[in-house]
């Protein structure tokens, strides 16, 4: 068992970290306050390969291994939860379905523009106003084949990157009979008549990562915009979500790491009862717990990524990694606020932003409760 990154992965981590320090960290708080992603960052990230993590080199992507992709999202999360969430969604949720299930023509048409930063970020629309985790029964958005076009009607909610996207991959019910083969993923250009992207949601955290409600009113797209084979949308979505959970887990590790570093920095400088906070056993215990939880989360996320890269099943491990990392990040960020005291509750320091950002991670891409269901089912299958 080798727990060391290889030299290429170490160099990649350093390159992404340096980029985050120079380009993202200085504007992270400003983006949170304005609730607006600085789009000029996209072309800069594109030059480093951060917009093509899941896209093969043949289509202009970086084509990095799964662990390197997790490393990148972790570093972005360390600098800005908002940036990390939008980039994770672009790569793991919206680029991945095309790379995994698209025809050669679809890959050649849609993947290269996603890597340059000028075309925006891709988006995947799963959640609906009346249902999120229940994909089979909750999807009411429907698409009917009318000649050589799909006619789509319905609505979606909390769709990341919708306002930044050239197209939105939309999970639709294409067979009214229902069942596991009733859903399909269809690529919908954002300039398609009848598609309405509503104003961005006002959120507690990850404010600069836009999330929107969508309305589809007689939206028409060509029949060849269905990814892979019609009726395979549920299976495609579940596979994509497995990979996406690695991204959210990695993002959460980055948030937790940033919060711990800020707490350590403050504890060394602040004095109480005649010594620095860092000298008090209560503070040391909180930092020890934080370091342990972060490292355990990182190892679990990297293991899931390693299994993915090896072509092995990783559904259980991805769910475990996400569950562990997201809940650990929330605890670490909470304790960081506690260590900073009143200052931790102030926007003068970043730990309150870290906490708000971390809170979203236990909800998106499957709540903690759903992760536990996924894990339990796999455990019972293996028992």
N, C-alpha and C positions, 0 to 999 in steps of 0.2 A: 504494500500500500504506500503510495507516494502522495503526500499532501502538499507538495511544493508546486507552485506554478512553474511552467517552463520559461525559458529566457524570453521568448517572444511574447508570452502573456504578461510577464513582468514589465517589459518595455511598453506594451500597450497600456497597461494600467498607469504607468508614469505619464505617458503621452496624454491620456484622457484626463488624468488628475491635473496636469499642468494647464491644459485647456480650460478646465473648470475654474481653476484659481484665477486665470487671466481674464476669461471672457464672461463667465456666468456668475461667479461669486459676487463681483462688484455690483451687479444689477439685480440680484435675487430678491432683496427686500423691496426694491422699487417695483419690480414686476408683481410681487404679491400685493402691494398697496394699490397699484393701478389696475390689478386684475387683467393684465394684458401681457401676452408673451411677445418678447421683442423678436420680430420675425427676421431681423438682420442676423440673428444668431444662427438661423437655419443654414445659410450658405457656408458659414464658418464651420458648422458641425459637419456639413456635407463633405468639405475638403478633408476632414479627418476620417471619414467613413462612418460616422455615427448615424447616418440616415439609411444606410444599407447593410445593417448588421445581419439581417435575415435574407438578404438578396444575394444570389450567387454572382461571382465576378463576371460571368458571361453576360449578365444583364446590367453591369455597371455598379454592382454592390461590393461591399467589403468582403462578404462571404466568410466572416470570422467564425471560429468554433463557438459552441454554445457557452462554454465557460467564459470566453472573452466577451461575448455579448452580455453576460451577467455582470462581468467586471465593469463594463462601460456604463450600464444602468446604475450600478452601485455608486460609481463615482459621480454620475449626474445627480443621483439622489442626495449625495453628500453636499452638493452645491446648491441644488434647488429641487424640491419635490415636484414643483410644477413642470419644470423643463423635463425632468426624468419621466414623469407620467405621460406627457405628450409624446416623447421620443419612444418610450416603451410601447405605447399603444400603436404608434406608427409602425414600429418594427415588428413586435411580437403578435399584434392583433390584426393589423391591416395589410402589411406587406407579406407576412407569412402565408396567408391563405392562397394568395396568387402564386407564390413560389412553390407551395406544396401541391396545390390542386389545379392550377391553371394549365391550359394547353400551351404549347410552345408559342402559338400566335398571341395568346393572352399575356404571357410573360413578356414577350418582346414589345407588346404595345404598352403595358401598364407599369412594368417594373422600372425601366431606366429613368423615367421622369421623377420617380420617387426618391432618387438618390442625389439629386442636384441641389435641393434646397430652394429652388426657384418656383417649383410647382406646389409648394406647401407640404402638408403632412397628410398621410392617408388616414382613413377612418373606418371603423367597423361598427355597425348598428345592430345590436342584439336586444337590449333592454327595451321594454315597452311600459307605458304608464300603468298598466295593470299587472305586470309580471316581469320579474328579472331572472331569478334562478330556475324557474320552471320553463325550460325551453320548449318541451314538447307541448304542454297544455297552454302556456302563457303567450305564445306568439300568435297574434291576431292579424298582423300585417300580412296581406295576401297578394299573390301575383297570379294572374291568369294569362295563359298563352293565347294571344289573339293574332293569328296568322304568323308573321315572322317577328312579333314583338311581345314582350311581357308588359302587361298592364298592372301597375302596382297601386294599391290603396292601403292606408293604415297610418300608424304613428309609432314613433320611437322616442325614448327619453334617456337623458344623461349620456349623450353620445359624444365622446371625447374627440376633439379635433375637427368636428363637422364644419366649422366656419373656416378652417384652414385647408380643407381637403379638395383636391380635384375630382375625387369620386368617393362614394361611401358604399362599402360592401354591406349589403342589407340582407339579413336573415328573413326570409318570406315563407309563408305557407303556400306551397304550390300544388298541394293535393288536399282538397277539402275533406277527404275521408279521414284525415288525421293519422296518427301513428308515427313511428320513428322514421318513416321514409316520406313524410309529407312536407319536409322543409328543404329549402335550397338557398344557397348564397348567390346573390345577384349583384353585379357591379352597377351602381347607379351614379352617373356623372352629376356633380352638384349643380350644373347649369341646366339640367333636364326640366322642362316645363312641368309644373305641378309639384315639384319638390320644394318645400318651405322649411328653411332653417331658422328657427326662432331665436330670440336673443339669448345670450349665454346665461346660464344659471348663476345666481349669487350664492357663493359657497363659503363654508366655514374655512376650508383650507384648499391647498393646491389651486389657488384662485387664478393664477395665470395660465392654467391649462384649461382651455374652454370646453364646456360641456353644454350640449344643446338638446332641446326637444325638436323633433322632426315631424313634418306632416307630408304624407304622400297622397296626392289627389289626382288620380288618373295619370300617374307617371308612366311614360312609355320608354322602354329601352329595348334594343335589339335582342333577339332570342339568344344570340351567341354571347351575351353578357352573363350567363349563368356560369359559375365556376365549376369545372369538372362536369359531373353528371347531375342532372336534376334529381332531387330526392335524397341526395347525400349530405344535405346541409347540416343536419344534426351531428353526424359523425365528424364532419369537417370542423364544425364549431368546437366540439369537445376536444379534439386534438389540438386546435389552436389555443384553447383556453389552458390546456396543460402547459404549453410553452409560455403563455402570458403570465401564468402564476409564478414561474421562475423569475420573470421580469419584476413583478410586484414584490416578490420576496427580496430580490437584490436591491431594489429601490429602498425598501424598508431597512435593510442592513445599512445602507448609506445614510439614511436619516438618523438612525440610532447612533452610528459612528460620529456624525456631526454633533449630535446632542451631547454625547459623552465627552468629546473633546472640549466643547464649550464649558461644560460643567467642571472639568479638570482645570481648565485655564482660570476660571473664576475662583475655584476652591484654593488654588495656589496663591492667589492675590489677596483674597479677602481674609481678614482676621476677625476672630471672635473668641472671647474668654482667654485672651492672652496668647493665642497662637493662630496659625492659618487654619482655615476650614479643612484643608487637606490633612491636618494632623489629628482631626477628630475621628474616633472610631466609627461613629454613625455615618459620616460622609464616606469614609473608606469602604464601609460595607456596601453602600449604594453604588459606588464606582466599581467595586469588585463584582457585584451582581450584574451591572451593566456590561462590563467587559466580557463576562462569562456568557451572558445571553446573546450578545452580538456575535461572539466567535462561534457559538453553537449554531446560530442562525446562518451565518456565512457558510459553515461547513455543510449544513443541510441543503442550502440553495445550490452550492457548487456540486454537491453529489447528484442532485436532480439534473443539473446541467450536464454533468459527465455522462449520466445514463442516456440523456437525450442525444448527446453527441455520439455515443456508442451504438445508437439505433435500438436501444432496449426500451422496455416499457418503463415509464416514469410518472404515470398518473398519481400513484400514491405518494411518491417522493416529492413531486411538485406541490401537491396539496399540503404535505407535512412542512415543507420548506416555507411555503407562503403563510401557513398558520403560525408557525413558530416565529418567523421573522416579523410579521406584522404586529402580533401581540407583544413581542419583545420590544419592538421599536416604540410602541405606545407607552410601555412601562418605563423604558429608558428616558424617553422625552418627558414624561411626567416627573420622574425623579430629578431630571436636570432642572426643571422649573423649581422644584422643591429646594434644591441646593442653592440656586440663585435667589430664592426667597421672593421678595417683592419685585426685584429686578427681573426675575424669570417671567413674571406676569406682565412685564412691560415690553412694548414693541421696540424699546431701545436695544434689547438683546434678542438674538434670533431664536432662542429656545421655544418661545411661545408659538412661533411660526412652524418650527419643527413638529411640535405637538399637534397643531391643527392639520398639518400635512399628513402626519402619521395616522391620524384618526380615520382618514378616508381609506387607508389601505386594508383595514379589516372588513371593509364593505365591498369595494370594487372587485370585479373578476371572481365573484363568489365570496359571500360573507364567511366569517370564521365558522359559523354554524354549518354552512354548506361544505366547507373544507372537512369538517369533522365527519359529516355524512359520507363524503367521498373516501376518506381514510378508512372509516369503519367498514364500509362495503368491501374494500380491497383486503382488509385484514381478515374479515370473515371468509372471503373467498380463498385465502391462503391457509386458513386455520384447519 
